[in-house]
């Protein structure tokens, strides 16, 4: 048949998806849909394929000029502009300066005169950067950050009073403090780190400077009492984490500080824990050369002011990478991301302080490096293994972010001896649940996003979190406010950014429009192959396609998705045929037909059911084989046929066990069951469509087979746990039942389930280890990822119910395929 669109031998539906994508890119969704439903689209494109649309990937079917254009365009110039702005962010980290920290640097006296500032440029900056309301701090602050504004303002007033300048600015600042002092005791207001110690410390320093604060004595006494109680508990604790905390807030400790202890936390760059304010306090007391050099380097970089933390470049770039991966748009920035990860890996190997001195940076670096195939040990995380003590300091919301990163890192267990990560997972998950139980976190607008992230992380484990569902959750819960809180608020566009969200929304909806058209094509395929006529077969097309669209979602992976989905449907049909639909004669006949392959269906099929099933298998395998052969530049159809034959024979074996009422041993069962679970025809042919050319030695070699076996074994055991009661009634072999019969000392269903789940966990971790392993691997990572993606599908499907019956699953299908992301203007 000649395609009416491209005029080459193919079916029109093979070109429709491509054309709808081009129209969407060129004209926008509304115009594209209108043209797509009319004959006008033929006027838009002169599509001149070099070969048949059926036998070559879409990219190979384009004229050179059109191919170049489509690779550079998505949904118009706006999309490209957003991408370019994000790419530039990899070159330079933007970080706001801090009035609070600049004030403490301004208070450092000159070594030549205690009556003159060491850094007069900082004093001048404070004079020139007061807000209209009398405060100092970030412009346009969040209404929940009044405590931060009070802290920054008091520090700035102290600095100006210290040198006897800026009387007008000081008076305006004092007026702001008096007007907003009630917020100090407002529990709903967000407290910067150490506020309850630092702010009272600054009030005491004000008395030393004879600065008359317009505050009631009762309020001041209450603050000082609260501080003394916290310090009493702190000073009585000898934990390393507590010492580090007290060193970090050195500027607020005054005469109570143990400077000998503090200097144990001086870093190689001269700072105290990368804090300019704490470093300035140390310089004022000790005249330390390292502290001086650190502050000078900051002023050279930032001008006349300093940030609240430095360096932050590595953490900021890792946040950038993490944002792009979570939102599902990292594929547009592969080169830039690889550059960041290579640099991070270098820092990891050299054990640089920028990574290992900060728990959040260390955790996110470990997770992202491991997930991207870098060979790193979890041993460096041992320093945080007992961090439950650290997080008991304040039980404040600010700790949730660091604990969340440590929890996410703890999910990356791939070796059986990673006890450090096991412990970290236990205490961090406990801490996060405790944090969520605090009702005020849900009422705090500043923390609602981190609370939602925590809920998602605890509810959806990494190994059961499908990419596109996770992407959508991240989009819908994304916090575009780039403000973060340490001892004071700071902003960095790398942490959160509107451009990330804009690109993610456009990309999600664009991909979804392609998925919808692919599903329509599959619906026609069902009818053309008469699969809807098989009364015994479950009609689960949407779910079968969903498993593909939710994991391999990018436009260029269309052939892989369609192969995955069609084979998913066919394995469901064949499973039902062997289970309830076919007689023994029909089952044997079907296998014989596939073995012979080129047969006369009118003569060789023993029934109409067999004829429909075999014809669907023959036409679909042939079609996929031709396309895969074009991708691979070699004939791979015979391999796909062989995959199907192995499945059919394994299903026959299970049917015979039921017919003969025989119980195999556990080894006999599992040797057959990982094949009969029917993932081979779904995943293995899809390997041919994701990009790399695969030799026969690779695709049929031991590494690929082990990946397949681990994935299938996980699925089979999960299935058998959930279907145990039903299959026991039907007299079918089941791993759980056989384990209870043949297991050593296993007598109860609960005990058997516990051991089966333990086996699933070990198999899953081994699968992930092989997927992430690069050294000695012959299977390309993009191919290995398909095995892990299917494992995620299995854990999602069997999370609650036996397969396709969960209401949550139905909602997930709608969110990925049918419902576009609609967000208010941001």
PyMOL commands that set and color helices and strands:
alter all, ss='L'
color gray80, all
select helices_A, chain A and resi 13-27+29-36+39-43+58-61+64-72+77-89+99-106+120-128+146-162+167-185+195-208+217-235+240-248+250-252+254-256+259-265+276-286+289-302+313-326+330-349+353-356+359-371+379-384+390-392+398-410+419-437+439-443+448-459+462-464+467-476+498-528+531-533+541-549+555-581+584-596+601-604+608-632+637-660+666-676+680-683+685-689+696-699+702-722+724-730+735-742+749-772+781-797+807-818
alter helices_A, ss='H'
color red, helices_A
select strands_A, chain A and resi 109-110+113-117+483-485+489-491
alter strands_A, ss='S'
color yellow, strands_A
deselect
rebuild
show_as cartoon
